[in-house]
Amino acid sequence: MNYSLEKVLRIVIFVSFLLLLSTSVMASPYDDRHIELLAVQTQEDGTTVGKSADLFLQVRDGSGRVFLDTTPLTKIDTQATTRYAKEMACEYFDLNCDKYDFFFTIRSDTSIVGGPSAGAATAALTAIAVMDLKHDETIAVTGSINSGGTVGPVGGVKSKIEAAKEQGLSKVLVPPGALSEPVYDNKMSSAIDWREYYTNYPTSRTSSPVYLLRDYANYVLGINAIEVVDLADLLYELTGENYSLELGELEVDETYTDIMKGLDQMLCERFDLLVLELEDFADIDSNMTERIEGYQNNSIGAREDENYYSSASSCFGGNVYLQYQIYEESEMSSDEFLLEVENLAKEVSEFQIEVESMELLTISDLQTKMVVKERLREAEEYLSIALSENSTYALAYGHERIVSATTWTEFFKMEGKSLDLSLDSLQIACYSKILEAEERYRYATLFFTGFDLEYMLEKIVGAQTAWEEENYELCIVQASQAKAEASSIVSSVGLGTTVSLEYLDAKREAALRTLVSNTKEGQFPILGYSYYMFAQNLEENDAYSALLYYEYALEMSELNVYFDEVEDEGLIGGFLSKFGLNGDSQVFFNGFFQGLLMGVLLMWIFFNWNKGKKS
């Protein structure tokens, strides 16, 4: 070999080795990390007391696995919480965690109550380790971690803060709203001035024996208790650095607004027509009038806020009510009832065939097909109930679901970036969503053993059935709904009967952040945005339902991550696609032909170079 060529090769190999080594060192934060946990322990008399524990984390090169070692042993839900928290941290900060294995260790002097209260600390420690950040180890954390990276409520916060005081800690991070909990001090009466007991208590306070946990922590215990809303807040308090994700401004697709406005108009015009039709069958009494005006007012209020999805939903609900009243007043015979069911069922069947043939190019196409298929499935289900139970309400609901499905087909007109929505890609996305839904469902059942969560399992089974039938769009929507519902259940752990404004704000911001992120990529998630707007409409009167729809918004806004953008196939790829070869086959043959051409080129260069040498 030529000496200068050999020298160049040695330099290239040496530089490559150095680059590989430096990349490996930077991407492998192997330092042990530690954070102080706060938990509760159950006493013999059934009461609980606060306890502290140590959480350690080691990160090694691996494949995303999570290991947990606890002394003493904790409940199985702690293991599930650990895995879930790690996933939330990686997702929130967009970290490549698949190349690491995570070894968590919990050490405590006494047995502590298992549960999700270590979730926030675990997620924070995961981010700190992978991002290789310095943090204050004297700060204690308690709180669950939920979808969107939000910090969720937990119980026993007062006892946990007292435990932090015993440990000599100066700062405690707790979920939003936790410090507004009232604290009762039995040793004092209203006639005694608090300042006789607590010299640091502000003079502006009254002598009432009831005060808030925030005051108790700061003025009585001398602990700096701070509420944190999400993972960005947590990392700021622990590291002093701002890792907040820019919310940005949501640019709503004008085509979406126009189509949703038209959809709203169609459903609400139908509402007016059904009112007139009902008047032909019966006199509308005061109760009916009140119901009708309720639907109208809700629709008008939402439309004034340009919340067309919520307006359309109100009109749909009114249409079901009116259609039901019309069926009741018409007094159909058994034969007429049966004929109506058969006609509607035939309409569903024909519509399903038509929708199946719709080509999918964009995320809007996919979500439109998902919505239409889901509504047709519901229509089919309610028509079956109508037939088996002779239910006019089920017949009315099935009828209006068909109408709703028809209006949603307008969204096939939306444009956007082309994605690989082939059958193979849809199958993989469907299977992934089922696995995610199953894991989230199992996680939810750990904390709600006394509640009936069968409806979630039914959706997961429905998604599995759709997968077996190669009905992948329906599979994705059902699995996504099940996952969102399970996440909503997990998020409500510790909420009690009220939802704090801070927590609702955090969930709204998480949904908005996801919407903004995906919209900037040129893929407007029509379902995610629709659910987001509907959740806003629910906030004032039904906070728990608002939380659920924010979960729906989060789920439906991230579907594009399962699909690659369609790139130019190139000359060879375009030629192969004409023969109906799928993506994998195209990749193989494309690579084969490119390798063949490269080999021929190299051989030509070699022979010409050899020929020149001989001459």
Rosetta blueprint (number, residue, H / E / L):
1 M L
2 N L
3 Y H
4 S H
5 L H
6 E H
7 K H
8 V H
9 L H
10 R H
11 I H
12 V H
13 I H
14 F H
15 V H
16 S H
17 F H
18 L H
19 L H
20 L H
21 L H
22 S H
23 T H
24 S H
25 V H
26 M H
27 A L
28 S L
29 P L
30 Y L
31 D L
32 D L
33 R E
34 H E
35 I E
36 E E
37 L E
38 L E
39 A E
40 V E
41 Q E
42 T E
43 Q L
44 E L
45 D L
46 G L
47 T L
48 T E
49 V E
50 G E
51 K E
52 S E
53 A E
54 D E
55 L E
56 F E
57 L E
58 Q E
59 V E
60 R E
61 D E
62 G L
63 S L
64 G L
65 R L
66 V E
67 F E
68 L E
69 D E
70 T E
71 T E
72 P L
73 L L
74 T L
75 K L
76 I H
77 D H
78 T H
79 Q H
80 A H
81 T H
82 T H
83 R H
84 Y H
85 A H
86 K H
87 E H
88 M H
89 A H
90 C H
91 E H
92 Y H
93 F L
94 D L
95 L L
96 N L
97 C L
98 D L
99 K L
100 Y E
101 D E
102 F E
103 F E
104 F E
105 T E
106 I E
107 R E
108 S L
109 D L
110 T L
111 S L
112 I L
113 V L
114 G L
115 G L
116 P H
117 S H
118 A H
119 G H
120 A H
121 A H
122 T H
123 A H
124 A H
125 L H
126 T H
127 A H
128 I H
129 A H
130 V H
131 M L
132 D L
133 L L
134 K L
135 H L
136 D L
137 E L
138 T L
139 I E
140 A E
141 V E
142 T L
143 G L
144 S E
145 I E
146 N E
147 S H
148 G H
149 G H
150 T E
151 V E
152 G E
153 P L
154 V L
155 G L
156 G L
157 V H
158 K H
159 S H
160 K H
161 I H
162 E H
163 A H
164 A H
165 K H
166 E H
167 Q L
168 G L
169 L L
170 S L
171 K E
172 V E
173 L E
174 V E
175 P L
176 P L
177 G L
178 A H
179 L H
180 S H
181 E L
182 P E
183 V E
184 Y E
185 D L
186 N L
187 K L
188 M L
189 S L
190 S L
191 A L
192 I L
193 D L
194 W H
195 R H
196 E H
197 Y L
198 Y L
199 T L
200 N L
201 Y L
202 P L
203 T L
204 S L
205 R L
206 T L
207 S L
208 S L
209 P L
210 V E
211 Y E
212 L E
213 L H
214 R H
215 D H
216 Y H
217 A H
218 N H
219 Y H
220 V H
221 L H
222 G L
223 I L
224 N E
225 A E
226 I E
227 E E
228 V L
229 V L
230 D E
231 L H
232 A H
233 D H
234 L H
235 L H
236 Y H
237 E H
238 L H
239 T H
240 G L
241 E L
242 N L
243 Y L
244 S L
245 L L
246 E L
247 L L
248 G L
249 E L
250 L L
251 E L
252 V L
253 D L
254 E H
255 T H
256 Y H
257 T H
258 D H
259 I H
260 M H
261 K H
262 G H
263 L H
264 D H
265 Q H
266 M H
267 L H
268 C H
269 E H
270 R H
271 F H
272 D H
273 L H
274 L H
275 V H
276 L H
277 E H
278 L H
279 E H
280 D H
281 F H
282 A L
283 D L
284 I L
285 D L
286 S H
287 N H
288 M H
289 T H
290 E H
291 R H
292 I H
293 E H
294 G H
295 Y H
296 Q H
297 N H
298 N H
299 S H
300 I H
301 G H
302 A H
303 R H
304 E H
305 D L
306 E L
307 N L
308 Y H
309 Y H
310 S H
311 S H
312 A H
313 S H
314 S H
315 C H
316 F H
317 G H
318 G H
319 N H
320 V H
321 Y H
322 L H
323 Q H
324 Y H
325 Q H
326 I H
327 Y H
328 E H
329 E H
330 S H
331 E L
332 M L
333 S L
334 S H
335 D H
336 E H
337 F H
338 L H
339 L H
340 E H
341 V H
342 E H
343 N H
344 L H
345 A H
346 K H
347 E H
348 V H
349 S H
350 E H
351 F H
352 Q H
353 I H
354 E H
355 V H
356 E H
357 S L
358 M L
359 E L
360 L L
361 L L
362 T L
363 I H
364 S H
365 D H
366 L H
367 Q H
368 T H
369 K H
370 M H
371 V H
372 V H
373 K H
374 E H
375 R H
376 L H
377 R H
378 E H
379 A H
380 E H
381 E H
382 Y H
383 L H
384 S H
385 I H
386 A H
387 L H
388 S H
389 E H
390 N L
391 S L
392 T H
393 Y H
394 A H
395 L H
396 A H
397 Y H
398 G H
399 H H
400 E H
401 R H
402 I H
403 V H
404 S H
405 A H
406 T H
407 T H
408 W H
409 T H
410 E H
411 F H
412 F H
413 K H
414 M L
415 E L
416 G L
417 K L
418 S L
419 L E
420 D L
421 L L
422 S L
423 L H
424 D H
425 S H
426 L H
427 Q H
428 I H
429 A H
430 C H
431 Y H
432 S H
433 K H
434 I H
435 L H
436 E H
437 A H
438 E H
439 E H
440 R H
441 Y H
442 R H
443 Y H
444 A H
445 T H
446 L H
447 F H
448 F L
449 T L
450 G L
451 F L
452 D L
453 L L
454 E H
455 Y H
456 M H
457 L H
458 E H
459 K H
460 I H
461 V H
462 G H
463 A H
464 Q H
465 T H
466 A H
467 W H
468 E H
469 E L
470 E L
471 N L
472 Y H
473 E H
474 L H
475 C H
476 I H
477 V H
478 Q H
479 A H
480 S H
481 Q H
482 A H
483 K H
484 A H
485 E H
486 A H
487 S H
488 S H
489 I H
490 V H
491 S H
492 S L
493 V L
494 G L
495 L L
496 G L
497 T L
498 T L
499 V L
500 S L
501 L H
502 E H
503 Y H
504 L H
505 D H
506 A H
507 K H
508 R H
509 E H
510 A H
511 A H
512 L H
513 R H
514 T H
515 L H
516 V H
517 S H
518 N H
519 T H
520 K H
521 E L
522 G L
523 Q L
524 F L
525 P L
526 I H
527 L H
528 G H
529 Y H
530 S H
531 Y H
532 Y H
533 M H
534 F H
535 A H
536 Q H
537 N H
538 L H
539 E L
540 E L
541 N L
542 D L
543 A H
544 Y H
545 S H
546 A H
547 L H
548 L H
549 Y H
550 Y H
551 E H
552 Y H
553 A H
554 L H
555 E H
556 M H
557 S L
558 E L
559 L H
560 N H
561 V H
562 Y H
563 F L
564 D L
565 E E
566 V L
567 E L
568 D L
569 E L
570 G H
571 L H
572 I H
573 G H
574 G H
575 F H
576 L H
577 S H
578 K L
579 F L
580 G L
581 L L
582 N L
583 G H
584 D H
585 S H
586 Q H
587 V H
588 F H
589 F H
590 N H
591 G H
592 F H
593 F H
594 Q H
595 G H
596 L H
597 L H
598 M H
599 G H
600 V H
601 L H
602 L H
603 M H
604 W H
605 I H
606 F H
607 F H
608 N H
609 W H
610 N H
611 K H
612 G H
613 K H
614 K H
615 S L
